[in-house]
Amino acid sequence: MADAIRAYDWSSTVLGALERWPSSLKIAVGMMVNSKFPKCIVWGPDLITIHNDAFLPILGEKPPALGRPFSEVWHEAWDEIGPVAERAFAGEATFIEDFPLVINRHGYPEKTHFTFCYSPIRDESGVVRGMIDTVIETTATVDARRQANLLNAELEHRIKNTLAVVAAIVSQTLRGDDNDAEARSSLLERIQAMAQAQSLLTRGGATEASVVDVVFQAMAPFETTNERFCIGGPPIMLSSRQALSLSLALHELATNAVKYGALSNEAGKVRVEWTVGRPETGETFVFRWVEEGGPAVRSPARRGFGSRIIQMVLPHDFGGKAVLSHDPLGIRFELQTEMRHIGGAPSQSDPSVAGAGAGDR
């Protein structure tokens, strides 16, 4: 395109001969043609188009755009992009992601998406003389995301149906035995917690989930309010396995707090917090659950299913260690691992486990 720009008869346009171009335009064109990113300069009141090689796939099979008005090149989409160009010529840069446009570049209209920035170009005196369009097509990405969302929605629906069937079988199997009423309730709650965690994963792409989303979704059934819960920590992505085990562990901790701990009275509070290091390093990730203001805590007589999730499954999935203590002031739980295990495959070595059970559940 540098050769094409030099060879073009610019005297036939309002720009005039190339050697008489203003230095601001020459500098902008020089930077553009040396860029591997799709770029297009739009200059003057006639919106004359000058673009680089990387911009050619954006144009497709359209007639040559060099030296033509930008509004003519993209006439079929001008109602949408024209106002954005006007803002650039008024001195306002605009950045838009995945902008939908119907364009005709292969002899038929097609629905496309672009992420682009229209930036004003000023001359030596600060007056806007043109704009530069820096753009990348995101049609394939948007289509893939849409397809993934459809598949995930179907997967979520099927998982919920399967877990609903499991819940019905459990309820029918244990029905009529008063001694099993609490066990039936606990088991159904755990199945529901799994369903909620799976829903979060399918909505998020089925491979990772944010620790923030996992915590808030797990706490939602327990009415997380600023008065009873203090939740905070940096955003970080967990693997699907880590998200599921953390969700189940939080469900067990919260349920225990409602029955015996800080959430069993009107004054108790729970702090859920985490700290992170640099990704994919040996620096430390720490997750804490701290109860305050509840009734005096007593160590349980035996370790139940909930404590096994908290002390064995969770640290194993995070490749780290867990400490659960029954401080008289409230339950304390801490999960610690290295950042290299977060979001990836956990260590296969046996995690260090300390502390007593969470309760009889």
DODRENTI-96599 format. One record per residue (C-alpha): chain; z negated, y negated, x negated; residue number from 1. Coordinates in pm, 1 decimal. Each point is the difference from the previous one (the first is absolute). Layout:
REM residues N
<"A"; <Z; Y; X>; NUM>
...
This chain:
REM residues 361
<"A"; <0.0; 0.0; 0.0>; 1>
<"A"; <-49.6; -234.4; -294.3>; 2>
<"A"; <368.8; 49.1; -82.1>; 3>
<"A"; <94.0; -45.5; 366.0>; 4>
<"A"; <-200.5; -324.0; 21.1>; 5>
<"A"; <168.3; -137.5; -313.3>; 6>
<"A"; <345.5; 96.0; 128.1>; 7>
<"A"; <-44.7; -135.4; 352.9>; 8>
<"A"; <185.6; -320.6; 94.8>; 9>
<"A"; <-304.4; -210.8; 87.3>; 10>
<"A"; <211.7; -311.9; 28.1>; 11>
<"A"; <103.1; 131.9; 342.0>; 12>
<"A"; <-361.1; -40.8; 116.4>; 13>
<"A"; <-236.4; -294.1; 26.0>; 14>
<"A"; <-168.3; 121.6; -320.1>; 15>
<"A"; <298.1; -107.7; -210.1>; 16>
<"A"; <92.8; 129.7; -343.7>; 17>
<"A"; <-264.1; 222.2; -161.6>; 18>
<"A"; <-32.4; -219.8; -310.7>; 19>
<"A"; <-109.9; -291.0; 219.4>; 20>
<"A"; <-274.7; 193.8; 179.3>; 21>
<"A"; <-348.2; -152.6; -21.5>; 22>
<"A"; <-225.9; 156.5; -260.5>; 23>
<"A"; <-242.5; 122.0; 270.3>; 24>
<"A"; <277.3; 212.5; 154.3>; 25>
<"A"; <121.4; 129.6; -336.0>; 26>
<"A"; <-352.6; 105.6; -98.0>; 27>
<"A"; <-59.5; 167.5; 337.0>; 28>
<"A"; <331.1; 189.0; -18.1>; 29>
<"A"; <-70.4; 107.7; -359.1>; 30>
<"A"; <-337.3; 142.5; 101.1>; 31>
<"A"; <149.3; 168.0; 306.1>; 32>
<"A"; <286.3; 183.9; -171.9>; 33>
<"A"; <-241.6; 132.1; -264.3>; 34>
<"A"; <-229.7; 146.8; 264.5>; 35>
<"A"; <15.5; 364.1; 110.7>; 36>
<"A"; <-159.6; -95.4; 331.8>; 37>
<"A"; <234.8; -90.5; 288.6>; 38>
<"A"; <31.3; -379.9; 5.5>; 39>
<"A"; <224.8; -253.5; 166.0>; 40>
<"A"; <16.1; -376.7; -49.8>; 41>
<"A"; <92.9; -217.0; 298.0>; 42>
<"A"; <98.8; -350.6; -112.3>; 43>
<"A"; <67.6; -333.1; 164.6>; 44>
<"A"; <51.6; -105.1; 361.2>; 45>
<"A"; <288.6; 247.2; 33.8>; 46>
<"A"; <-233.7; 286.8; -100.0>; 47>
<"A"; <237.0; 129.4; -269.9>; 48>
<"A"; <-83.6; 356.8; -104.8>; 49>
<"A"; <-41.8; 115.7; -361.4>; 50>
<"A"; <-152.0; 346.0; -60.5>; 51>
<"A"; <-63.2; 258.0; -270.6>; 52>
<"A"; <113.2; 360.5; -38.5>; 53>
<"A"; <-317.5; 142.3; 153.6>; 54>
<"A"; <79.1; -187.5; 322.2>; 55>
<"A"; <328.6; 188.4; 54.5>; 56>
<"A"; <-158.4; 304.1; 176.7>; 57>
<"A"; <-165.9; -242.5; 242.7>; 58>
<"A"; <345.6; -132.6; 92.3>; 59>
<"A"; <152.1; 346.2; 39.4>; 60>
<"A"; <364.7; -20.8; 103.7>; 61>
<"A"; <-9.0; -361.7; 111.8>; 62>
<"A"; <280.1; -227.3; -127.1>; 63>
<"A"; <-80.1; -155.2; -340.5>; 64>
<"A"; <-291.5; -241.8; 46.5>; 65>
<"A"; <41.0; -202.0; -318.9>; 66>
<"A"; <77.8; -364.8; 76.8>; 67>
<"A"; <-30.7; 45.3; 379.2>; 68>
<"A"; <-262.6; -160.1; 226.3>; 69>
<"A"; <-309.1; 219.5; 27.7>; 70>
<"A"; <-0.8; -62.4; 374.6>; 71>
<"A"; <350.6; 146.1; 20.4>; 72>
<"A"; <-82.0; 301.9; -214.3>; 73>
<"A"; <-291.9; 86.3; 228.9>; 74>
<"A"; <131.7; -147.8; 322.8>; 75>
<"A"; <-111.3; 299.8; 208.5>; 76>
<"A"; <-363.3; -54.2; -105.5>; 77>
<"A"; <-1.5; -376.8; -39.1>; 78>
<"A"; <-207.9; -60.9; 311.7>; 79>
<"A"; <-283.2; 189.8; -170.6>; 80>
<"A"; <34.6; -107.2; -365.0>; 81>
<"A"; <143.4; -348.7; 52.5>; 82>
<"A"; <-339.4; -156.9; 87.5>; 83>
<"A"; <-152.0; 161.8; -309.7>; 84>
<"A"; <273.7; -153.1; -215.3>; 85>
<"A"; <-60.5; -339.0; 162.7>; 86>
<"A"; <-366.2; 17.9; -101.0>; 87>
<"A"; <99.1; 76.9; -359.0>; 88>
<"A"; <229.7; -304.0; -9.8>; 89>
<"A"; <-289.2; -201.4; 139.8>; 90>
<"A"; <-208.2; 107.0; -301.4>; 91>
<"A"; <-195.2; 290.0; 154.5>; 92>
<"A"; <20.2; 345.1; -156.8>; 93>
<"A"; <-19.3; 299.4; 235.3>; 94>
<"A"; <-90.0; 361.2; -78.1>; 95>
<"A"; <59.3; 266.5; 267.3>; 96>
<"A"; <-52.9; 375.9; -21.5>; 97>
<"A"; <207.2; 261.7; 183.8>; 98>
<"A"; <185.4; -263.8; 203.8>; 99>
<"A"; <221.6; 170.4; 262.6>; 100>
<"A"; <364.4; -109.1; 13.3>; 101>
<"A"; <314.2; 133.3; 166.7>; 102>
<"A"; <285.1; -52.2; -246.1>; 103>
<"A"; <361.7; 107.8; -34.4>; 104>
<"A"; <95.3; 96.0; -354.3>; 105>
<"A"; <183.7; 329.1; 54.8>; 106>
<"A"; <209.5; -82.9; 305.3>; 107>
<"A"; <-273.4; 65.9; 255.7>; 108>
<"A"; <-335.9; -153.1; 93.4>; 109>
<"A"; <-300.5; 168.0; -158.1>; 110>
<"A"; <-372.5; -56.9; 27.8>; 111>
<"A"; <-144.5; -81.7; -341.0>; 112>
<"A"; <-319.2; -131.5; -156.9>; 113>
<"A"; <-42.9; -231.5; -297.2>; 114>
<"A"; <-286.8; -140.6; -200.9>; 115>
<"A"; <106.5; -338.0; -136.9>; 116>
<"A"; <-104.3; -342.1; -118.6>; 117>
<"A"; <196.1; -320.5; 54.0>; 118>
<"A"; <-112.0; -251.4; -264.2>; 119>
<"A"; <118.8; -360.7; -38.2>; 120>
<"A"; <181.1; -105.6; -319.4>; 121>
<"A"; <-65.3; -358.9; -106.2>; 122>
<"A"; <198.0; -222.7; -234.0>; 123>
<"A"; <-138.8; -206.2; -288.5>; 124>
<"A"; <-129.4; -265.4; 240.6>; 125>
<"A"; <-178.5; 251.1; 224.0>; 126>
<"A"; <254.0; -8.6; 285.3>; 127>
<"A"; <80.3; 334.9; 163.8>; 128>
<"A"; <365.4; 80.9; -62.5>; 129>
<"A"; <10.7; 367.6; 89.8>; 130>
<"A"; <-199.1; 317.2; 37.0>; 131>
<"A"; <-18.1; 342.6; -157.6>; 132>
<"A"; <-17.1; 314.4; 209.5>; 133>
<"A"; <-189.9; 278.8; -177.7>; 134>
<"A"; <35.4; 310.5; 213.6>; 135>
<"A"; <-37.0; 375.4; 13.0>; 136>
<"A"; <108.5; 227.7; 282.3>; 137>
<"A"; <-283.6; 205.3; 151.6>; 138>
<"A"; <193.1; 173.5; 279.3>; 139>
<"A"; <-53.7; 349.3; -143.4>; 140>
<"A"; <-370.1; -65.8; -55.2>; 141>
<"A"; <-53.0; -133.7; 351.1>; 142>
<"A"; <193.8; 290.5; 153.2>; 143>
<"A"; <-199.5; 252.8; -205.2>; 144>
<"A"; <-327.1; -165.6; 102.8>; 145>
<"A"; <104.7; 7.0; 365.9>; 146>
<"A"; <93.6; 366.1; -23.3>; 147>
<"A"; <-326.6; 81.3; -174.7>; 148>
<"A"; <-193.4; -182.3; 272.3>; 149>
<"A"; <177.2; 205.5; 266.4>; 150>
<"A"; <-73.9; 324.5; -183.0>; 151>
<"A"; <-360.6; -101.7; -60.6>; 152>
<"A"; <-43.8; -88.1; 367.5>; 153>
<"A"; <125.4; 345.0; 95.6>; 154>
<"A"; <-223.2; 160.9; -264.4>; 155>
<"A"; <-301.6; -195.3; 125.6>; 156>
<"A"; <74.6; 110.2; 355.7>; 157>
<"A"; <22.0; 366.2; -101.8>; 158>
<"A"; <-316.6; -14.9; -211.6>; 159>
<"A"; <-192.4; -156.1; 288.1>; 160>
<"A"; <129.2; 266.9; 237.3>; 161>
<"A"; <-102.3; 275.5; -241.7>; 162>
<"A"; <-348.9; -142.9; -51.0>; 163>
<"A"; <-36.3; -48.5; 375.9>; 164>
<"A"; <75.4; 369.5; 48.1>; 165>
<"A"; <-254.5; 89.8; -269.7>; 166>
<"A"; <-259.6; -222.4; 167.8>; 167>
<"A"; <67.3; 164.0; 336.3>; 168>
<"A"; <-38.8; 347.1; -151.6>; 169>
<"A"; <-328.6; -99.7; -164.5>; 170>
<"A"; <-132.0; -154.1; 320.0>; 171>
<"A"; <92.5; 306.5; 206.8>; 172>
<"A"; <-140.3; 243.0; -256.5>; 173>
<"A"; <-339.0; -171.2; -23.4>; 174>
<"A"; <-27.6; -100.8; 365.0>; 175>
<"A"; <-298.8; 124.9; 197.1>; 176>
<"A"; <-233.1; 52.5; -294.1>; 177>
<"A"; <-257.7; -279.5; -8.5>; 178>
<"A"; <-98.6; 93.2; -353.4>; 179>
<"A"; <353.3; -78.3; -114.7>; 180>
<"A"; <28.4; -337.6; 175.3>; 181>
<"A"; <-80.5; -203.6; -311.0>; 182>
<"A"; <224.0; 214.5; -218.3>; 183>
<"A"; <285.0; -39.1; 249.9>; 184>
<"A"; <-46.9; -378.0; 6.4>; 185>
<"A"; <-11.0; -24.1; -380.1>; 186>
<"A"; <307.9; 216.9; -42.7>; 187>
<"A"; <200.8; -196.0; 257.4>; 188>
<"A"; <-99.1; -326.8; -170.8>; 189>
<"A"; <119.2; 134.3; -333.7>; 190>
<"A"; <330.5; 106.3; 148.0>; 191>
<"A"; <38.2; -349.6; 144.5>; 192>
<"A"; <-80.2; -151.3; -341.9>; 193>
<"A"; <274.3; 215.8; -154.6>; 194>
<"A"; <245.3; -110.6; 269.3>; 195>
<"A"; <-74.7; -366.6; -69.2>; 196>
<"A"; <42.7; 46.9; -374.5>; 197>
<"A"; <329.8; 183.2; 50.5>; 198>
<"A"; <121.7; -280.1; 227.9>; 199>
<"A"; <-73.0; -253.2; -273.9>; 200>
<"A"; <194.5; 205.0; -253.0>; 201>
<"A"; <304.3; 53.2; 219.6>; 202>
<"A"; <16.0; -368.9; 86.2>; 203>
<"A"; <-26.5; -86.0; -368.5>; 204>
<"A"; <278.1; 232.2; -117.2>; 205>
<"A"; <-192.1; 328.8; -27.0>; 206>
<"A"; <-59.3; -26.4; -375.9>; 207>
<"A"; <-257.3; -274.5; -56.0>; 208>
<"A"; <-248.9; -210.0; 193.8>; 209>
<"A"; <-196.5; -312.8; -85.8>; 210>
<"A"; <-371.2; 53.7; -58.0>; 211>
<"A"; <-58.5; -307.7; 219.0>; 212>
<"A"; <186.2; 157.8; 291.9>; 213>
<"A"; <-176.4; 334.2; -50.0>; 214>
<"A"; <-344.1; -163.5; 9.2>; 215>
<"A"; <63.0; -218.2; 303.0>; 216>
<"A"; <165.7; 279.0; 198.9>; 217>
<"A"; <-281.2; 244.2; -81.4>; 218>
<"A"; <-260.8; -258.1; 103.0>; 219>
<"A"; <178.8; -115.2; 316.1>; 220>
<"A"; <-173.6; 250.5; 234.4>; 221>
<"A"; <-336.3; -129.9; -123.7>; 222>
<"A"; <65.0; -363.4; 98.9>; 223>
<"A"; <33.4; -156.5; -344.0>; 224>
<"A"; <-124.3; -356.4; 35.0>; 225>
<"A"; <-101.3; -262.7; -249.8>; 226>
<"A"; <-356.6; 38.0; 124.7>; 227>
<"A"; <-32.0; 374.4; -71.4>; 228>
<"A"; <263.9; 65.3; -265.9>; 229>
<"A"; <93.3; -179.0; -320.2>; 230>
<"A"; <328.0; 142.0; -129.0>; 231>
<"A"; <188.6; -124.9; -302.0>; 232>
<"A"; <199.2; 87.4; -308.9>; 233>
<"A"; <339.2; -48.4; -165.3>; 234>
<"A"; <312.1; 147.0; 163.8>; 235>
<"A"; <101.7; 329.7; -156.8>; 236>
<"A"; <211.3; 293.8; 117.4>; 237>
<"A"; <-137.4; 352.5; 34.5>; 238>
<"A"; <194.4; 324.6; 9.5>; 239>
<"A"; <26.1; 171.2; 337.8>; 240>
<"A"; <-254.9; 261.9; -108.2>; 241>
<"A"; <-246.4; -264.8; -116.6>; 242>
<"A"; <47.0; -204.0; 316.5>; 243>
<"A"; <-70.3; 302.0; 219.6>; 244>
<"A"; <-312.3; 112.7; -186.9>; 245>
<"A"; <-137.7; -355.5; -21.1>; 246>
<"A"; <56.8; -46.1; 372.7>; 247>
<"A"; <-189.5; 320.9; 78.1>; 248>
<"A"; <-282.5; -90.4; -239.7>; 249>
<"A"; <-37.6; -345.1; 154.9>; 250>
<"A"; <-8.7; 158.7; 344.8>; 251>
<"A"; <-286.4; 225.8; -111.6>; 252>
<"A"; <-193.0; -287.1; -160.9>; 253>
<"A"; <44.5; -226.0; 304.2>; 254>
<"A"; <-95.0; 273.8; 245.9>; 255>
<"A"; <-311.5; 78.6; -202.6>; 256>
<"A"; <-84.4; -373.0; -7.1>; 257>
<"A"; <33.8; -23.4; 378.5>; 258>
<"A"; <-224.1; 302.8; 58.6>; 259>
<"A"; <-261.7; -40.6; -272.1>; 260>
<"A"; <74.4; -298.1; -222.1>; 261>
<"A"; <70.0; -372.8; -7.5>; 262>
<"A"; <209.2; 1.3; 318.3>; 263>
<"A"; <-264.7; 178.9; 205.6>; 264>
<"A"; <-194.5; -322.9; 61.4>; 265>
<"A"; <84.0; -363.4; 68.8>; 266>
<"A"; <-74.6; -138.3; -346.4>; 267>
<"A"; <173.3; 235.5; -241.7>; 268>
<"A"; <310.6; -87.1; -196.8>; 269>
<"A"; <255.9; 184.3; -210.0>; 270>
<"A"; <184.0; -125.7; -307.2>; 271>
<"A"; <328.6; 169.4; -87.7>; 272>
<"A"; <141.6; -131.5; -325.8>; 273>
<"A"; <220.3; 106.6; -287.3>; 274>
<"A"; <104.3; -129.2; -340.3>; 275>
<"A"; <313.3; 81.3; -198.1>; 276>
<"A"; <133.4; -12.0; -353.7>; 277>
<"A"; <351.9; -17.8; -133.8>; 278>
<"A"; <237.2; 248.4; 167.8>; 279>
<"A"; <77.8; 329.5; -176.1>; 280>
<"A"; <-267.1; -45.8; -268.0>; 281>
<"A"; <-337.5; 150.9; -81.5>; 282>
<"A"; <-174.4; -301.5; 148.8>; 283>
<"A"; <-240.2; 65.9; 285.4>; 284>
<"A"; <48.0; 8.3; 375.9>; 285>
<"A"; <-329.9; -9.9; 190.5>; 286>
<"A"; <-46.8; 38.6; 376.8>; 287>
<"A"; <-343.2; -61.6; 155.0>; 288>
<"A"; <-167.6; 50.9; 336.8>; 289>
<"A"; <-340.9; -173.7; 23.4>; 290>
<"A"; <-227.5; -0.7; 306.1>; 291>
<"A"; <-275.0; -258.3; 51.0>; 292>
<"A"; <-249.3; -84.6; 272.3>; 293>
<"A"; <-4.7; 338.6; 167.9>; 294>
<"A"; <-292.4; 236.9; 52.6>; 295>
<"A"; <-161.4; 165.4; -300.4>; 296>
<"A"; <230.4; 263.9; -144.5>; 297>
<"A"; <-109.0; 358.4; -50.0>; 298>
<"A"; <187.7; 266.0; -194.1>; 299>
<"A"; <153.5; 262.7; 231.9>; 300>
<"A"; <-123.7; 357.4; 5.2>; 301>
<"A"; <347.5; 139.1; -58.9>; 302>
<"A"; <348.7; -107.0; -99.5>; 303>
<"A"; <259.2; 7.0; 277.2>; 304>
<"A"; <377.8; -33.2; 28.9>; 305>
<"A"; <-13.7; -379.4; -24.5>; 306>
<"A"; <-180.4; -1.3; -331.4>; 307>
<"A"; <249.2; 249.7; -142.6>; 308>
<"A"; <286.1; -233.2; 93.2>; 309>
<"A"; <-181.7; -293.5; -160.6>; 310>
<"A"; <-127.4; 173.0; -315.3>; 311>
<"A"; <264.6; 261.5; -74.2>; 312>
<"A"; <334.0; -58.7; 171.6>; 313>
<"A"; <12.2; -378.9; -46.0>; 314>
<"A"; <-81.0; -10.6; -375.8>; 315>
<"A"; <236.5; 291.9; -61.3>; 316>
<"A"; <288.8; -180.1; 171.6>; 317>
<"A"; <-76.4; -312.4; -205.0>; 318>
<"A"; <-48.4; 191.8; -326.0>; 319>
<"A"; <-342.5; -156.7; -46.0>; 320>
<"A"; <-366.8; 35.7; 85.0>; 321>
<"A"; <-216.1; -88.6; 299.7>; 322>
<"A"; <-365.9; -87.2; 32.0>; 323>
<"A"; <-176.3; 5.7; 338.2>; 324>
<"A"; <-363.6; -107.4; 2.8>; 325>
<"A"; <-259.3; -28.8; 275.1>; 326>
<"A"; <-171.7; -320.6; -103.3>; 327>
<"A"; <-284.4; -79.0; 242.5>; 328>
<"A"; <170.1; -336.0; 63.6>; 329>
<"A"; <325.2; 166.7; 105.0>; 330>
<"A"; <273.9; 247.2; -91.4>; 331>
<"A"; <183.2; -80.8; -322.2>; 332>
<"A"; <335.1; 156.5; -85.3>; 333>
<"A"; <219.2; -68.4; -301.6>; 334>
<"A"; <336.2; 149.8; -91.6>; 335>
<"A"; <124.5; -63.6; -353.2>; 336>
<"A"; <324.6; 96.4; -169.8>; 337>
<"A"; <261.9; -130.8; -242.2>; 338>
<"A"; <281.8; -222.2; 119.0>; 339>
<"A"; <258.5; 248.5; -129.1>; 340>
<"A"; <-104.9; 233.6; 282.4>; 341>
<"A"; <38.2; -256.4; 278.6>; 342>
<"A"; <317.1; 58.7; 199.4>; 343>
<"A"; <101.0; 294.3; -219.3>; 344>
<"A"; <-94.6; 361.8; -53.3>; 345>
<"A"; <-374.7; 39.4; -51.0>; 346>
<"A"; <-143.4; 175.2; -300.4>; 347>
<"A"; <-10.3; 378.4; 24.9>; 348>
<"A"; <-334.1; 18.1; -179.6>; 349>
<"A"; <-312.8; 48.3; 206.6>; 350>
<"A"; <-144.2; -339.2; 88.8>; 351>
<"A"; <-355.8; -86.5; -82.1>; 352>
<"A"; <-206.6; 9.9; 316.4>; 353>
<"A"; <-352.2; -131.7; 42.7>; 354>
<"A"; <-239.2; -74.2; 281.0>; 355>
<"A"; <-114.5; 166.1; 319.7>; 356>
<"A"; <172.6; 55.2; 335.4>; 357>
<"A"; <82.8; -270.4; 248.7>; 358>
<"A"; <-168.4; 175.6; 288.4>; 359>
<"A"; <3.2; 304.4; 220.2>; 360>
<"A"; <343.7; -63.9; 143.0>; 361>
